[in-house]
Every structure is written in C-alpha cells, then in structure tokens.
C-alpha cells in the first residue's frame, strides 16, 4: 500500500522552496534558461490558497505558486502541481485548468502551469484540459514530467550534481521498496552517503536528508 499522500506534501513543498532554481533547471531546463535568476523569485502561497479555497476543487495536489521574472523583463507566475498518488485522478487536468484561469482572472498576470507526476502509473500522462463546440474553444495545455521515466537513467542520476537527482532517486526507491523495510533502509543509507560524496554544503545535506526521511 502506498503511503498516505500527507506523508509527501510537506517534504515536496519544502524542497522546492529551498532548491527552486535547481528544481526548474532539472525538470524544465528550457523554461529555466529564460528566467532572470539575478532577480529574486517570490513564493505566493497566500495568493494560491485564496484561489484554491474559492475554487472548491476538492482534494488538492502539492502546489506551489512562484513569481519569476523573464529575461525580457516581464513578470510571470509559475503554477507548479505535484501529483503524488497511487492511482489515476481524472480531476487532475481540470484542477490545473481551474487554478490557472482563476489566478489569471483574479490577478491579471500570465500563469504558466507545470506538472510533476510522481505517481506509480506509467501510462497516466495528463497534459491538457478543454471543451468547446460550434467554433468556440476553451482549454489549457501544460508540460509535465513523469518521475518514473527517470528510472531508466539511474546511472546518470547518480552522477548528476543537481539535488533533484537525489530527490528523484529517493522517490523512485520509495515506490520500489514498499513493504521491503530492510531494503528501503539500505537504500536510505546509500543515498545519504552519496550526499557527502557529492560535496553538498552542510545545510543542503540537512534539507535533502529530511526529504529522504
């Protein structure tokens, strides 16, 4: 049985906030290359929670709303959804769409929706929501990454200095070692040992160990 979703929410939110530029570089490099990282990014949790409550979207994903500045000088809001679950959620695309248009309607700032699919179902790959008829169309298309896809690149992950390589490795092993407590403990030890070998700073190691736990 997969661990309850609540076990994952806080670690994901914390690790994204602490390593946000690395998060974008690892999962969405093309977008990261167009962000002006010399300008401070800003997390907008209050704004996101106001919209989520108003939308009555039911069970929600791990979401982060971040204000960044593009290299062309324009401000953009990145709405990041992380779905951590054991089965397909047919409402995921709708939540992406509703959150996006409600944020734009309320604040009038372009909102870019991004999805990280951390579930264990390889064939579930939502990336759009829409409706229409008689020449009228409404919809949202959004890029996603699937954590399970990284399982085929384990050797590359083990040599990648980006902290989200470790995050993905920890998540994949959590999925593969359910009910295998001894094996899970050994992988935890291996991953923690690898943090020191990669040369991370002490505070970075602390944050990554918290996520692995």
C-alpha positions in Angstrom: 0.0 0.0 0.0 1.3 3.4 -0.9 1.9 5.8 2.0 -0.8 8.4 2.6 -0.3 11.5 0.4 0.0 13.7 3.5 3.4 12.0 4.2 4.7 13.5 1.0 3.2 17.0 0.8 5.4 18.9 3.3 8.7 17.5 2.1 8.0 18.3 -1.5 6.9 21.8 -0.7 10.0 22.4 1.4 12.5 21.0 -1.0 11.1 23.1 -3.9 11.3 26.3 -1.9 14.9 25.6 -0.8 16.2 24.5 -4.2 13.8 26.3 -6.6 16.3 27.3 -9.3 17.7 23.7 -9.3 14.2 22.3 -9.5 13.5 24.3 -12.6 16.8 23.5 -14.2 16.4 19.8 -13.6 12.8 19.3 -14.6 12.1 22.2 -17.0 15.5 23.4 -18.4 14.1 25.3 -21.4 12.0 27.4 -19.1 14.7 27.8 -16.6 17.0 29.2 -19.3 14.6 32.0 -19.9 14.2 33.1 -16.3 16.3 36.0 -15.0 17.8 34.4 -11.9 19.5 37.7 -10.9 16.1 38.9 -10.0 14.7 37.3 -6.8 11.8 34.9 -7.2 8.9 35.0 -4.8 6.6 32.3 -3.5 2.9 33.3 -3.5 1.3 30.8 -1.1 -1.3 33.3 0.2 -2.5 34.1 -3.3 -2.7 30.5 -4.3 -4.6 29.4 -1.1 -7.2 32.2 -1.7 -7.9 30.9 -5.2 -7.9 27.2 -4.1 -10.4 27.9 -1.4 -12.7 29.8 -3.7 -12.5 27.2 -6.4 -13.7 24.4 -4.2 -11.5 21.9 -6.1 -11.7 19.1 -3.5 -8.6 17.0 -2.8 -5.7 19.1 -4.0 -2.2 18.3 -5.1 1.0 19.6 -3.7 1.0 23.0 -5.3 3.5 26.0 -5.4 2.9 29.4 -7.0 6.1 31.3 -7.8 6.6 34.7 -9.3 9.6 34.9 -11.5 11.0 37.5 -14.0 11.7 36.5 -17.6 14.9 37.8 -19.2 12.7 40.1 -21.4 11.7 41.9 -18.2 8.2 40.6 -17.9 6.8 39.0 -14.7 5.3 35.5 -14.9 3.7 33.3 -12.3 4.6 29.6 -12.4 1.9 27.3 -11.0 3.5 24.0 -10.1 1.4 21.0 -9.4 2.9 17.8 -8.0 0.6 14.8 -8.0 1.6 12.1 -5.5 -0.8 9.2 -5.5 -1.3 5.5 -6.4 -4.0 5.7 -9.0 -5.2 7.8 -11.8 -7.0 11.0 -10.8 -9.5 12.0 -13.5 -9.8 15.5 -12.0 -6.1 16.4 -12.2 -6.4 18.2 -15.6 -9.5 20.1 -14.5 -7.8 21.3 -11.4 -4.8 22.5 -13.5 -7.2 24.4 -15.7 -9.4 25.9 -13.0 -6.4 27.0 -10.9 -4.8 28.6 -13.9 -7.8 30.6 -15.1 -8.8 31.7 -11.6 -5.4 33.0 -10.9 -5.3 34.9 -14.2 -8.8 36.2 -13.7 -8.0 37.5 -10.2 -4.6 39.0 -10.7 -4.3 39.6 -14.4 -0.8 38.1 -14.6 0.2 35.3 -17.1 0.2 31.9 -15.4 2.3 29.0 -16.6 1.1 25.7 -15.3 3.7 22.9 -14.9 3.0 19.3 -13.7 5.2 16.8 -11.9 3.7 13.3 -11.9 5.1 11.3 -9.0 2.5 8.5 -9.1 3.3 4.9 -9.8 1.2 4.5 -13.0 3.4 4.7 -16.1 0.7 5.2 -18.6 -1.0 8.1 -16.9 0.2 11.3 -18.6 -2.3 14.1 -18.4 -1.3 17.3 -20.2 -4.4 19.2 -21.3 -8.0 20.1 -20.5 -10.5 21.7 -22.7 -14.0 21.9 -24.0 -15.9 23.6 -26.8 -18.3 23.4 -29.7 -19.7 25.4 -32.7 -16.4 27.1 -33.3 -15.8 28.1 -29.7 -12.9 26.5 -27.8 -11.5 26.8 -24.3 -8.6 24.9 -22.8 -5.2 24.6 -21.3 -2.2 22.6 -22.4 0.6 22.2 -19.9 4.0 20.5 -19.8 4.6 17.6 -17.4 7.4 15.4 -16.2 7.0 11.8 -15.1 9.3 10.7 -12.3 9.0 7.0 -13.2 10.7 7.9 -16.6 13.9 8.6 -14.7 14.2 5.0 -13.6 15.9 4.1 -16.8 18.6 6.7 -16.2 19.7 5.7 -12.7 23.4 5.8 -13.5 23.0 9.3 -14.9 21.1 10.4 -11.9 23.8 9.0 -9.6 26.4 11.2 -11.3 24.2 14.4 -11.5 25.1 17.1 -9.1 21.7 18.7 -9.1 20.0 18.0 -5.8 16.8 17.0 -7.6 18.6 14.0 -9.0 18.8 12.8 -5.4 15.1 13.7 -4.8 14.1 11.6 -7.8 16.2 8.7 -6.7 14.7 8.8 -3.2 11.2 8.9 -4.6 11.8 6.0 -7.0 13.2 3.8 -4.3 10.3 4.7 -2.0 7.9 3.4 -4.7 10.0 0.2 -5.3 10.6 -0.7 -1.7 7.1 -0.6 -0.3 6.8 -3.3 2.4 10.5 -4.0 2.0 11.8 -2.3 5.1 15.3 -3.8 5.2 15.9 -3.0 1.5 14.5 0.5 2.0 16.8 1.2 4.9 19.8 0.1 2.9 18.9 2.5 0.0 18.3 5.3 2.5 21.9 4.7 3.8 23.3 4.6 0.3 21.5 7.8 -0.7 22.6 9.7 2.4 26.2 8.5 2.0 26.1 9.8 -1.6 25.1 13.3 -0.4 28.5 13.7 1.3 30.3 12.2 -1.7 28.7 14.8 -4.0 30.1 17.7 -1.9 26.9 19.4 -0.9 27.0 22.1 1.8 26.0 21.1 5.3 22.6 22.9 5.2 21.9 21.4 1.8 22.6 17.9 3.1 20.3 18.5 6.1 17.4 19.5 3.8 18.0 16.5 1.5 18.1 14.1 4.4 14.8 15.5 5.6 13.3 14.8 2.2 14.7 11.3 2.1 13.3 10.5 5.5 
